[in-house]
Amino acid sequence: MGKRFLRGLGGLLVAAVLYAGAPHAGAVLKAVEVPPAEEEKPAAAAAPAAAPRAPGQQRATDEFYDPTSPAYERLQRADEALGDLPRDRDGKIDWMSALRQGLIKPRQRIDGKDREPPLDLDVILRNTKQMPNVRFPHRAHTEWLDCKNCHPDPFAEKAGSTQIRMEDIFRGQFCGKCHDRVAFITHRNCYRCHSVNPDGTPALPPAVLPVHPAAAPPTPAH
């Protein structure tokens, strides 16, 4: 016990002498200050997303193009592709006039093969209330479409079995699947369908209807 006490006391004396003779030696007993870690450099800012094209940079014919698309500048514009095609009374493309004049030649089948010739058959729809009867020209439709596009859905092949209302057409049903979308506008062109009077004479369009300056002469539907 006495020897352990003497050894401990001796160790303290040696440490005291070393600290007194070389004060800096005591630094080994001090807490070492750890330098702060280097601040992380902020990540490189991502390239800002391309701002949408301002409305003023778009043309009226660009309404169906997405200005944020990377291919926006490469797409052919509608005015370039359709600019030379005839127009109807509303200034829209008169597709039948374009077809009759040979300005366009729709491909009949994806595989390039010929299909059956157009069906040259007119159907008169007489349940039209106060309006003139409707003449439906199959030829004008089957030059573009296959029978299966319309029969049996939305039109059953039995006369009078499909009840067609104008409000349904305006909502995109029946004829409205194409008209008011690609084919001519219905609500301003009643006479183009309601074209036959009950006595069989042609129902002429009202003279008060405005005509677009670019309109071509009217083209018969067949």
Phi and psi in degrees as a GROMACS rama.xvg file:
@    title "Ramachandran Plot"
@    xaxis  label "Phi"
@    yaxis  label "Psi"
@TYPE xy
-66.2338  -36.9062  GLY-2
-69.1714  -40.0985  LYS-3
-63.3799  -37.2033  ARG-4
-66.5772  -40.2959  PHE-5
-68.1844  -40.2244  LEU-6
-62.778  -42.3946  ARG-7
-65.1979  -41.2562  GLY-8
-65.736  -38.5053  LEU-9
-64.2025  -39.4444  GLY-10
-64.1255  -37.8821  GLY-11
-67.2951  -38.3424  LEU-12
-64.4544  -41.777  LEU-13
-62.0003  -43.2882  VAL-14
-64.2685  -38.3913  ALA-15
-64.9975  -41.3937  ALA-16
-64.156  -45.5164  VAL-17
-61.6242  -39.9584  LEU-18
-69.2447  -37.3661  TYR-19
-69.0777  -40.1208  ALA-20
-78.011  -29.0998  GLY-21
-141.488  84.3607  ALA-22
-54.0536  -31.1906  PRO-23
-69.5614  -16.6979  HIS-24
-65.651  -25.2493  ALA-25
-72.0363  -7.45027  GLY-26
-64.2987  -24.434  ALA-27
-67.2221  -17.3543  VAL-28
-91.5029  -9.05119  LEU-29
-84.9995  156.026  LYS-30
-69.6192  132.702  ALA-31
-83.2207  128.808  VAL-32
-80.7548  122.94  GLU-33
-83.4453  122.961  VAL-34
-63.2451  143.059  PRO-35
-62.1736  145.982  PRO-36
-65.9682  148.534  ALA-37
-63.0403  135.031  GLU-38
-64.6094  133.769  GLU-39
-64.9267  131.825  GLU-40
-71.1926  135.791  LYS-41
-62.1011  140.856  PRO-42
-61.6383  148.796  ALA-43
-59.0893  131.736  ALA-44
-62.3714  133.984  ALA-45
-66.8372  148.954  ALA-46
-62.3282  130.845  ALA-47
-60.8245  142.184  PRO-48
-65.3285  147.048  ALA-49
-62.8048  127.242  ALA-50
-69.4722  141.189  ALA-51
-56.6431  145.213  PRO-52
-63.2499  132.791  ARG-53
-64.787  147.205  ALA-54
-54.4683  -32.8612  PRO-55
-67.1891  -16.9979  GLY-56
-91.2128  -0.968451  GLN-57
-104.663  148.03  GLN-58
-92.9344  162.582  ARG-59
-60.008  -29.9646  ALA-60
-80.9149  1.18629  THR-61
-93.3941  11.6651  ASP-62
-62.8924  -22.5987  GLU-63
-98.5039  8.16052  PHE-64
-105.625  144.968  TYR-65
-88.5167  110.06  ASP-66
-67.4889  -13.3765  PRO-67
-89.304  -4.1607  THR-68
-69.8396  137.212  SER-69
-60.6249  -22.876  PRO-70
-95.4209  10.9092  ALA-71
-54.5987  -44.9758  TYR-72
-74.2752  -18.1836  GLU-73
-90.2341  -16.8134  ARG-74
-73.8483  139.614  LEU-75
-71.1671  132.339  GLN-76
-80.3451  152.98  ARG-77
-61.0637  -37.6549  ALA-78
-68.1166  -23.8937  ASP-79
-78.1387  -39.181  GLU-80
-81.8117  -31.5173  ALA-81
-113.532  -0.594043  LEU-82
-59.6914  -29.8984  GLY-83
-95.4747  3.70881  ASP-84
-84.5801  148.804  LEU-85
-66.3831  157.185  PRO-86
-117.219  154.893  ARG-87
-93.4374  -170.197  ASP-88
-61.2195  -23.6187  ARG-89
-93.6821  1.62437  ASP-90
82.4429  6.76218  GLY-91
-89.5966  165.395  LYS-92
-62.556  129.117  ILE-93
-92.7608  92.1889  ASP-94
-66.3213  -35.8432  TRP-95
-68.3987  -39.6247  MET-96
-62.1998  -41.9063  SER-97
-62.6027  -38.132  ALA-98
-68.8986  -44.5948  LEU-99
-64.1967  -34.3382  ARG-100
-83.6806  -1.16269  GLN-101
74.5202  17.274  GLY-102
-76.6999  -24.0011  LEU-103
-133.448  153.059  ILE-104
-139.82  87.6232  LYS-105
-60.3066  140.414  PRO-106
-73.7545  130.689  ARG-107
-73.9457  -35.2969  GLN-108
-140.608  153.145  ARG-109
-64.6681  -36.4415  ILE-110
-80.5499  0.940243  ASP-111
84.6789  -4.96972  GLY-112
-79.3648  154.163  LYS-113
-77.3329  149.949  ASP-114
-115.003  -175.605  ARG-115
-62.6314  148.151  GLU-116
-64.4334  159.124  PRO-117
-58.2905  150.208  PRO-118
-88.667  115.342  LEU-119
-93.3906  81.2717  ASP-120
-144.248  123.773  LEU-121
-98.199  137.99  ASP-122
-118.118  130.451  VAL-123
-100.564  122.127  ILE-124
-99.8969  118.91  LEU-125
-103.687  -12.7183  ARG-126
-85.7565  70.5099  ASN-127
-120.79  15.2811  THR-128
56.8937  -126.13  LYS-129
-80.0814  -8.8403  GLN-130
-83.7474  156.52  MET-131
-59.1499  160.528  PRO-132
-66.1787  158.374  ASN-133
-98.9744  128.797  VAL-134
-103.614  116.305  ARG-135
-99.6524  111.575  PHE-136
-88.9041  110.109  PRO-137
-62.174  -36.1461  HIS-138
-60.591  -45.7782  ARG-139
-62.5311  -22.8148  ALA-140
-94.4944  -39.0191  HIS-141
-78.7824  -5.44083  THR-142
-72.6044  -18.6592  GLU-143
-110.549  -38.433  TRP-144
-116.683  157.708  LEU-145
-90.3323  155.658  ASP-146
-54.6584  -34.3872  CYS-147
-68.9456  -15.3846  LYS-148
-68.5744  -23.2389  ASN-149
-120.669  -25.008  CYS-150
-120.672  133.735  HIS-151
-89.8084  -0.157431  PRO-152
-124.639  122.57  ASP-153
-94.8871  -1.46269  PRO-154
-111.352  117.996  PHE-155
-67.5205  150.959  ALA-156
-84.4494  7.06393  GLU-157
-100.738  126.505  LYS-158
-58.4804  133.026  ALA-159
80.0131  0.244781  GLY-160
-87.9859  -12.1149  SER-161
-110.727  120.615  THR-162
-88.78  113.732  GLN-163
-109.5  125.181  ILE-164
-119.091  146.789  ARG-165
-62.4357  -36.5716  MET-166
-63.2269  -30.2751  GLU-167
-72.2114  -38.2275  ASP-168
-62.8796  -43.2394  ILE-169
-61.9684  -26.43  PHE-170
-89.6126  8.82111  ARG-171
90.1525  16.675  GLY-172
-103.534  163.446  GLN-173
53.0999  -123.298  PHE-174
-60.3616  -27.2026  CYS-175
-69.2883  -5.24989  GLY-176
-66.3872  -27.8254  LYS-177
-116.072  -46.1657  CYS-178
-71.7972  147.449  HIS-179
74.3046  1.80642  ASP-180
-124.275  -62.4302  ARG-181
-113.597  -50.6304  VAL-182
-72.9213  172.788  ALA-183
-57.9479  156.177  PHE-184
-72.2181  130.646  ILE-185
-82.5385  -41.644  THR-186
-70.8001  -10.0322  HIS-187
-112.913  3.63216  ARG-188
-135.382  45.8587  ASN-189
-53.9537  -39.5333  CYS-190
-65.5212  -20.6109  TYR-191
-72.8081  -21.3916  ARG-192
-107.369  -47.6531  CYS-193
-82.4146  74.8436  HIS-194
-112.99  3.96015  SER-195
-129.666  123.598  VAL-196
-71.8851  159.108  ASN-197
-55.3072  -27.1623  PRO-198
-86.2345  3.5906  ASP-199
92.9643  -6.43841  GLY-200
-78.9989  154.856  THR-201
-64.9577  139.443  PRO-202
-94.5941  112.285  ALA-203
-84.3399  150.354  LEU-204
-70.0615  147.504  PRO-205
-60.1017  140.538  PRO-206
-71.026  -14.4888  ALA-207
-80.8208  -9.54637  VAL-208
-67.3845  130.486  LEU-209
-67.8031  148.583  PRO-210
-119.727  128.285  VAL-211
-64.8039  140.252  HIS-212
-57.162  -28.9556  PRO-213
-88.6668  4.38963  ALA-214
-65.6104  140.177  ALA-215
-87.8357  162.192  ALA-216
-56.5656  144.007  PRO-217
-57.7995  140.635  PRO-218
-110.241  129.56  THR-219
-58.8374  147.748  PRO-220
-75.7308  -12.4352  ALA-221
